[in-house]
Amino acid sequence: MMAADFAAELRNDPDFAARKHQFYEKRQGEIQYHGITAQPVLDELRQAGFDVASVDELRASGVAYRAAIPVLLKWLPLISDPDSQRVNRSDIVSTMGETKGSASSDS
């Protein structure tokens, strides 16, 4: 069986379509939940001059974000929801580990 045949077979499989739909719905819920739990951190980052949609976006932005470090440090211990810890804490720790945010690259 060729890959194209297999893909066509999957497209016509109602069980596969249902599983795909379930996965999509769950993923959309997780994205929405993450946005809600991250909102206070993002609001404070905006007040500090960083208009980003996520902490990860701050890290990937390419701008020096030394002024964001106090905000990130403040929020790190305040995130108490287990799901938020998995997402937001890891984003914060990863962002603080990047050299763009360090004093040496923001002079």
C-alpha positions as CSV (number, residue, x, y, z in Angstrom):
1,M,0.0,0.0,0.0
2,M,1.3,3.4,-1.0
3,A,1.3,6.4,1.5
4,A,-1.2,8.2,-0.7
5,D,-3.5,5.2,-0.5
6,F,-3.2,4.9,3.2
7,A,-3.9,8.7,3.6
8,A,-7.0,8.3,1.5
9,E,-8.1,5.3,3.6
10,L,-7.7,7.4,6.8
11,R,-9.7,10.3,5.4
12,N,-12.6,7.9,4.7
13,D,-12.4,6.2,8.2
14,P,-15.1,7.6,10.5
15,D,-13.2,6.4,13.6
16,F,-10.1,8.2,12.5
17,A,-12.1,11.4,11.8
18,A,-13.7,11.2,15.2
19,R,-10.3,10.8,17.0
20,K,-8.8,13.6,14.9
21,H,-11.7,15.9,15.9
22,Q,-11.4,14.9,19.6
23,F,-7.7,15.7,19.5
24,Y,-8.3,19.0,17.8
25,E,-11.0,20.0,20.4
26,K,-8.8,19.0,23.3
27,R,-5.8,20.9,21.9
28,Q,-7.9,24.1,21.3
29,G,-9.1,23.8,25.0
30,E,-5.5,23.6,26.2
31,I,-4.5,26.6,24.1
32,Q,-7.3,28.6,25.5
33,Y,-6.6,27.5,29.1
34,H,-2.9,28.4,28.7
35,G,-3.9,31.8,27.5
36,I,-6.1,32.4,30.5
37,T,-3.5,31.2,33.0
38,A,-0.7,33.2,31.4
39,Q,-2.7,36.4,31.1
40,P,-1.6,38.1,34.4
41,V,2.0,37.5,33.5
42,L,1.5,38.9,30.0
43,D,-0.3,41.9,31.3
44,E,2.6,42.8,33.6
45,L,5.1,42.2,30.8
46,R,3.1,44.7,28.7
47,Q,3.3,47.2,31.5
48,A,7.0,46.7,31.4
49,G,7.1,47.5,27.7
50,F,7.0,43.9,26.2
51,D,3.8,43.5,24.1
52,V,4.0,39.7,23.5
53,A,1.4,37.0,23.2
54,S,3.4,34.5,25.3
55,V,6.5,34.2,27.4
56,D,7.9,32.0,24.7
57,E,7.4,34.8,22.2
58,L,9.4,37.1,24.4
59,R,12.3,34.6,24.3
60,A,12.1,34.2,20.6
61,S,11.7,37.9,19.9
62,G,15.3,38.7,19.5
63,V,15.1,41.8,21.7
64,A,17.0,42.3,24.9
65,Y,14.6,41.8,27.7
66,R,16.6,42.5,30.9
67,A,13.7,44.7,32.2
68,A,11.4,41.7,32.0
69,I,13.5,39.5,34.3
70,P,12.0,41.0,37.6
71,V,8.5,40.3,36.2
72,L,9.4,36.8,35.4
73,L,11.0,36.2,38.8
74,K,8.0,37.6,40.5
75,W,5.6,35.3,38.7
76,L,7.7,32.1,38.9
77,P,6.6,31.2,42.5
78,L,3.1,32.5,42.1
79,I,2.0,30.0,39.4
80,S,0.3,27.3,41.5
81,D,-2.0,25.5,39.0
82,P,-0.4,22.2,38.1
83,D,-1.2,22.6,34.4
84,S,0.2,26.2,34.5
85,Q,3.4,25.0,36.2
86,R,4.0,22.6,33.3
87,V,3.5,25.3,30.7
88,N,4.2,28.7,32.2
89,R,7.0,27.8,34.7
90,S,8.9,26.0,32.0
91,D,8.5,29.0,29.6
92,I,9.7,31.4,32.3
93,V,12.7,29.3,33.3
94,S,13.6,28.8,29.6
95,T,13.3,32.5,28.9
96,M,15.4,33.4,31.9
97,G,18.0,30.9,30.7
98,E,18.5,32.7,27.4
99,T,21.4,35.0,27.1
100,K,19.3,37.8,25.5
101,G,17.8,38.5,28.8
102,S,21.1,38.5,30.7
103,A,22.8,41.7,31.9
104,S,25.8,40.9,29.7
105,S,23.9,41.1,26.5
106,D,21.7,44.1,27.5
107,S,24.3,46.7,28.1
